[in-house]
Amino acid sequence: MKLFIDTCNNNLILILFSDKKIVDKVVILQQNRISDIFKNHLQELLDRNSLQLKEISELYVTKGPGSYTGVRIGLTIAKTLFTISKTIAIYTISSLKFQAGLENVVSIIDARSNKSYLGIYQAGLIEIEDQLLPNETVEEIIKNFTNYKIVKDQVAIDYCKNLLDLLNSFDRVQESSELNPNYIKNFI
């Protein structure tokens, strides 16, 4: 069994899947206390499917950018599982790329302080690298991509479809030291 975790954007997304088919999922939107509810929802998901955590053979997780705490939650779980079970395969993906799926998308996540994380994707391929920009700059960039769908803060995305569509786009992690958050901060 395989498990997908996304906690990067004040949403708790847990998806169980096997053989490119969705088995079950938990989607809790706009939750500011993911760290408080994560364990219970994961256990409920496993219990509903008569599974134990040790039966998860592959873990897929978003690595940011996004909420500082949210990014850390998913990656901490991944790092812990990797340490406990050296046999689990762990894969990561940019939260902006995951949000975009395989469509032509300007992918945006609110970074607060009048800034946004932005990545532009064409059919799952990077057109403009993920970056942190002032909102005014983001608005100017959007004007150049009128044929692209604008997706912001994971509103109205199909998590299951994006997961299955992007399975080959996740990067395999070989060592726990590779499980680093993608915070994308501008240094002055």
C-alpha positions in Angstrom: 0.0 0.0 0.0 1.2 3.5 -0.7 0.4 6.8 1.1 0.4 10.4 -0.1 0.7 13.3 2.4 0.3 17.0 1.8 0.3 19.4 4.7 2.0 22.4 3.0 -1.0 24.7 2.7 -3.2 24.6 5.8 -4.9 21.5 4.3 -4.5 17.9 5.5 -4.5 15.6 2.5 -3.9 11.9 3.1 -4.5 9.5 0.2 -4.0 5.7 0.3 -3.5 4.1 -3.1 -2.3 0.9 -4.8 -1.7 -0.1 -8.4 -2.5 3.5 -9.5 -6.0 3.3 -7.9 -7.2 5.3 -5.0 -8.2 3.2 -2.1 -9.3 5.9 0.4 -8.6 9.5 1.4 -8.9 12.2 4.0 -9.2 15.8 2.8 -9.6 18.4 5.5 -9.4 22.0 4.1 -8.4 25.2 5.9 -7.2 23.6 9.0 -4.7 25.7 11.0 -3.9 23.0 13.5 -2.7 20.2 11.3 -0.1 19.0 13.8 -2.9 18.5 16.4 -5.1 16.4 14.1 -2.7 14.6 11.8 -2.0 11.5 14.0 -5.7 10.8 14.6 -6.8 11.2 11.0 -3.9 9.0 9.8 -4.8 6.3 12.3 -8.5 6.5 11.3 -7.5 6.1 7.6 -5.4 3.1 8.4 -8.0 1.5 10.6 -10.8 2.0 8.0 -8.6 0.0 5.6 -7.4 -2.6 8.1 -3.8 -1.4 7.7 -0.9 -0.8 10.0 1.7 1.9 9.3 4.4 -0.8 8.7 2.3 -2.0 5.7 3.0 1.3 3.8 5.7 0.4 1.3 5.9 3.8 -0.4 5.3 7.3 0.9 4.8 10.3 -1.3 5.0 13.8 0.2 5.0 17.4 -0.8 8.1 19.3 0.2 6.9 22.9 -0.1 6.9 25.7 -0.6 4.0 26.6 1.7 3.2 27.1 5.3 6.4 26.8 7.3 4.9 24.6 9.9 2.8 22.6 7.3 5.9 21.8 5.2 7.7 20.6 8.3 4.8 18.3 9.4 4.8 16.2 6.2 8.5 16.0 6.0 9.0 15.1 9.7 6.6 12.2 9.3 8.5 11.1 6.2 11.8 11.4 7.9 10.5 9.4 10.9 9.1 6.6 8.8 12.4 6.5 6.8 14.4 6.2 10.0 12.1 3.5 11.5 11.7 1.4 8.3 14.7 1.5 5.9 12.6 -0.5 3.5 10.0 2.2 2.8 10.5 4.1 -0.4 10.0 7.9 -0.1 9.2 10.3 -2.9 8.9 14.1 -2.8 7.4 16.8 -5.1 7.1 20.6 -5.1 3.7 21.6 -3.7 3.4 24.1 -6.5 4.0 21.3 -9.1 1.5 19.1 -7.3 -1.1 21.8 -7.3 -0.6 22.3 -11.1 -1.0 18.7 -12.1 -0.5 18.0 -15.8 -2.3 21.1 -17.0 -0.9 24.5 -18.2 -1.0 26.3 -14.8 0.3 29.3 -13.1 0.5 27.8 -9.6 0.4 30.2 -6.7 0.5 29.8 -2.9 0.1 32.7 -0.5 3.3 33.3 1.3 1.8 36.2 3.5 3.3 39.6 3.8 2.1 40.6 0.3 4.2 37.8 -1.3 3.3 34.6 -3.1 5.1 31.4 -4.1 4.8 31.0 -7.9 5.7 28.3 -10.3 4.5 28.0 -13.9 4.0 24.5 -15.4 3.2 23.4 -18.9 1.7 19.8 -19.0 3.7 19.0 -15.8 7.0 20.5 -17.0 8.6 23.5 -15.4 8.2 26.6 -17.4 9.2 29.1 -14.7 11.0 27.7 -11.6 9.3 28.0 -8.2 10.1 31.3 -6.6 8.9 33.8 -4.0 7.7 37.1 -5.4 5.8 40.3 -4.3 2.1 40.0 -5.2 2.4 42.9 -7.7 5.1 41.0 -9.6 2.9 37.9 -9.6 0.0 39.9 -11.1 2.3 41.2 -13.9 3.6 37.7 -14.7 0.0 36.3 -14.9 -0.7 38.8 -17.7 1.8 37.0 -19.9 0.1 33.6 -19.4 -3.5 34.3 -20.4 -3.9 30.7 -21.8 -2.9 29.2 -18.5 -5.2 28.2 -15.7 -4.5 30.1 -12.4 -4.6 27.8 -9.4 -4.1 29.5 -6.0 -3.9 27.9 -2.6 -5.1 24.5 -3.7 -8.6 25.8 -4.4 -10.7 23.5 -6.5 -8.0 21.0 -7.4 -8.5 17.2 -7.7 -5.9 15.9 -5.3 -6.4 12.3 -6.4 -6.2 13.0 -10.1 -3.0 15.2 -9.6 -1.4 12.5 -7.5 -2.0 9.7 -10.1 -1.1 11.9 -13.0 2.2 13.0 -11.4 3.4 9.7 -9.9 6.4 9.7 -12.3 7.3 13.3 -11.4 8.1 12.6 -7.8 11.7 12.3 -6.9 12.9 9.3 -4.9 14.8 10.0 -1.7 17.8 7.8 -1.0 18.8 9.2 2.4 16.9 10.9 5.1 19.2 13.9 4.8 17.6 14.5 1.4 14.2 15.2 3.0 14.6 18.9 3.1 11.8 21.5 3.0 11.6 23.8 0.1 11.0 27.1 1.8 12.1 29.4 -1.1 13.1 32.5 0.8 14.7 35.6 -0.7 17.9 36.6 1.0 18.7 40.3 1.3 
